[in-house]
Amino acid sequence: MLYLSFSSSYYPTAARGASPMSRPSMSGNGKRREMDFMKLINSATRRVYPSDTIGEFWVEFSGPEGTPYEGGVWMLHTVLPDDYPFRSPSIGFSNRIFHPNVDERSGTVCLDVINQTWTPMYELGNIFDVFLPQLLRYPNPSDPLNPVAARRLRDDPVGYAAELQTHVAQHATREKALQSIPPPYGPMDGGAEEDEKPPADTPDPVVSDLDGIQQLKESNANHFIEESIKEDNDSYEPDEIDI
């Protein structure tokens, strides 16, 4: 599967005579990559499925409300280059989406705002919270990667919206999205994850284990005391007393 790298030609270089400290360091880039990755992982509103490196992961993305994409779920395959954030990430839809600016088969995205204006000031969250939702809300049929979708949007917007809803129902379920993550990085069963949390009265397994160990210790101690008393009673013989 091919993905468009939202790369910019901008890469800071040191001016003549500038000290090495003014140049972007790879160690600094690594810290920024790790920091932005951890922000995604720790987000309370976003699901992220990591690989074995922080440079590649899948982000769960929901269709914006009030659009024909509402209710759809997609996985966004994200790859961070070594010189991120001075070069933009590569983003691609893993499961199929019908959109004038997205190649339906490869998932490649045409997003001018990132191609033209990406700078280190942007964070990963901007892509998933702003840029991509805006792309789905306001498609650009004049610069298409999917000419069929662009033509239908121009010729019949109402029919286009109806076709989108059918496409979303068929290809953008959460189960399809999760199945688009290659093993072993997706869910083990390859299906939809359970969103429900265990009931509040369900005992914590660690606490339960500790309680069980404590009960076992107390039981063993009581048993030892009982056995000791029994042995003392069995072995006790009173001395003979002459009367």
VOGU-3710 file (C-alpha; in Angstrom, 3 decimals, decimal comma):
1> mlylsfsssy> 0,000/0,000/0,000  1,382/3,386/-1,012  1,122/6,484/1,078  1,686/10,087/0,249  4,453/11,666/2,256  3,354/15,119/3,262  6,860/16,445/2,907  7,984/19,979/2,671  11,148/21,205/1,003  11,828/23,243/4,113
11> yptaargasp> 14,661/21,902/6,202  16,571/24,365/8,388  20,271/24,617/7,648  22,868/26,470/9,602  24,017/29,810/8,309  27,654/30,172/7,357  29,685/30,437/10,528  26,803/29,418/12,765  27,590/27,238/15,727  26,645/23,541/15,681
21> msrpsmsgng> 24,137/24,244/18,426  21,989/26,176/15,940  21,580/23,187/13,667  18,675/20,753/14,207  19,999/17,729/16,028  18,780/14,221/15,383  18,636/13,603/19,123  16,337/16,615/19,455  14,192/15,292/16,616  13,944/11,961/18,398
31> krremdfmkl> 12,723/13,624/21,569  10,098/15,550/19,628  8,923/12,381/17,879  8,643/10,591/21,201  6,847/13,514/22,839  4,245/13,852/20,075  3,753/10,087/19,970  3,172/9,949/23,726  0,638/12,777/23,469  -1,360/10,630/21,050
41> insatrrvyp> -1,038/7,499/23,164  -2,119/9,293/26,347  -5,066/11,083/24,747  -8,339/10,222/26,443  -10,314/10,655/23,213  -8,141/8,862/20,675  -7,209/5,219/20,105  -3,705/4,534/18,813  -2,350/1,137/17,773  1,475/1,180/17,900
51> sdtigefwve> 3,917/-1,034/16,046  7,304/-2,066/17,412  8,634/1,465/16,850  7,346/4,953/17,609  7,891/5,808/13,951  4,877/3,785/12,746  1,385/3,428/14,179  -2,325/3,467/13,340  -4,730/6,109/14,588  -8,473/5,496/14,787
61> fsgpegtpye> -10,331/8,286/13,019  -14,078/8,951/13,040  -15,988/10,777/10,330  -16,854/14,382/11,209  -20,348/15,041/12,528  -22,776/16,645/10,146  -21,133/15,126/7,054  -21,957/11,986/5,029  -18,893/10,440/6,688  -20,469/10,645/10,144
71> ggvwmlhtvl> -20,600/7,220/11,769  -17,682/5,896/9,744  -14,434/4,673/11,302  -11,061/4,533/9,584  -7,536/3,601/10,535  -4,894/6,121/9,524  -1,513/4,526/8,894  1,023/7,047/10,160  4,778/7,000/9,559  7,099/9,564/11,151
81> pddypfrsps> 10,330/10,259/9,242  13,611/10,379/11,128  13,784/14,158/10,688  10,260/14,800/11,985  9,066/17,500/12,733  11,165/19,217/10,063  9,602/16,851/7,560  5,928/15,975/7,762  4,470/12,521/8,495  3,143/10,118/5,900
91> igfsnrifhp> -0,577/9,469/6,315  -2,806/6,949/4,549  -6,285/5,483/5,025  -5,985/1,761/5,750  -9,621/0,870/5,025  -11,439/2,248/2,004  -12,882/5,741/1,795  -14,744/7,407/-1,102  -13,413/10,962/-1,394  -12,227/13,121/-4,307
101> nvdersgtvc> -8,850/13,770/-2,649  -8,104/10,241/-1,450  -7,101/7,349/-3,674  -9,707/4,718/-2,854  -7,435/1,707/-3,308  -4,101/2,883/-1,895  -5,361/5,290/0,775  -3,055/8,039/-0,502  -4,136/11,509/0,599  -3,835/14,762/-1,324
111> ldvinqtwtp> -3,829/17,506/1,279  -2,425/20,815/0,080  -2,417/22,466/3,492  0,203/19,973/4,700  2,133/19,793/1,429  2,446/23,535/1,183  2,589/24,833/4,731  3,920/22,105/7,025  6,321/23,471/9,642  7,704/22,142/12,947
121> myelgnifdv> 5,115/24,324/14,661  2,461/21,740/13,795  1,872/18,673/15,940  0,445/15,279/15,091  -2,807/16,191/16,773  -3,352/18,971/14,226  -3,556/16,384/11,451  -6,212/14,251/13,131  -8,154/17,053/14,832  -8,061/19,771/12,172
131> flpqllrypn> -6,562/18,990/8,763  -8,252/15,669/7,973  -11,693/16,636/9,367  -11,515/19,768/7,202  -10,615/17,673/4,176  -13,683/15,486/4,679  -15,937/18,486/5,245  -14,661/20,467/2,266  -13,434/18,188/-0,541  -11,646/19,754/-3,491
141> psdplnpvaa> -12,911/18,165/-6,742  -10,605/20,355/-8,853  -7,494/18,455/-7,652  -8,691/14,855/-7,395  -6,992/11,563/-6,654  -10,348/9,862/-7,192  -11,739/11,322/-10,454  -14,951/9,291/-10,179  -15,790/10,769/-6,775  -14,855/14,274/-7,960
151> rrlrddpvgy> -17,084/14,016/-11,030  -20,072/12,747/-9,042  -19,630/15,516/-6,465  -19,678/18,156/-9,204  -22,525/16,660/-11,237  -24,863/15,394/-8,521  -24,047/16,484/-4,944  -27,208/14,885/-3,520  -26,554/11,555/-5,214  -22,913/11,813/-4,180
161> aaelqthvaq> -23,877/12,173/-0,504  -26,219/9,175/-0,728  -23,482/7,076/-2,335  -21,082/8,137/0,393  -23,401/6,897/3,103  -23,679/3,514/1,394  -19,913/3,319/1,002  -19,342/4,234/4,646  -21,804/1,582/5,841  -19,989/-1,048/3,758
171> hatrekalqs> -16,317/-0,174/4,200  -16,009/2,090/7,260  -17,336/-0,009/10,111  -15,127/-0,251/13,164  -14,655/-3,945/12,520  -13,373/-3,249/8,993  -11,113/-0,527/10,338  -9,567/-2,814/12,966  -9,113/-5,600/10,436  -7,128/-3,234/8,212
181> ipppygpmdg> -4,298/-3,097/10,769  -1,717/-5,729/9,782  -0,865/-8,396/12,349  0,500/-8,481/14,955  -0,311/-4,827/15,643  -4,106/-4,978/15,527  -6,447/-6,676/18,005  -5,669/-10,345/18,522  -9,104/-11,503/17,328  -9,079/-9,179/14,318
191> gaeedekppa> -12,545/-7,911/15,215  -14,119/-5,083/17,112  -12,780/-4,465/20,561  -15,030/-4,456/23,555  -15,688/-0,907/24,708  -17,495/-1,912/27,877  -15,562/-1,800/31,098  -15,980/-4,525/33,713  -18,732/-3,887/36,278  -17,795/-1,723/39,227
201> dtpdpvvsdl> -18,217/-4,628/41,634  -15,812/-6,816/39,694  -12,824/-7,417/41,994  -9,436/-6,280/40,848  -7,458/-9,433/39,953  -4,324/-8,188/41,698  -6,235/-7,322/44,845  -8,064/-10,637/44,667  -4,768/-12,491/44,406  -3,379/-10,621/47,393
211> dgiqqlkesn> -6,510/-11,352/49,405  -6,268/-15,002/48,445  -2,644/-15,182/49,512  -3,487/-13,518/52,831  -6,370/-15,923/53,413  -4,115/-18,844/52,565  -1,498/-17,618/55,014  -4,116/-17,249/57,768  -5,565/-20,667/56,974  -2,139/-22,276/57,078
221> anhfieesik> -1,343/-20,507/60,356  -4,603/-21,652/61,955  -4,032/-25,176/60,714  -0,511/-25,160/62,133  -1,782/-23,975/65,547  -4,529/-26,630/65,578  -2,060/-29,368/64,650  0,371/-28,180/67,310  -2,338/-28,261/70,002  -3,455/-31,692/68,853
231> edndsyepde> 0,086/-33,047/68,970  0,574/-31,583/72,447  -2,646/-33,201/73,674  -1,774/-36,560/72,128  1,718/-36,616/73,597  0,742/-35,396/77,047  0,805/-38,112/79,787  0,277/-37,001/83,414  2,850/-38,138/86,008  1,792/-40,837/88,403
241> idi> 1,012/-39,571/91,874  1,389/-41,821/94,880  -1,534/-41,620/97,301
//
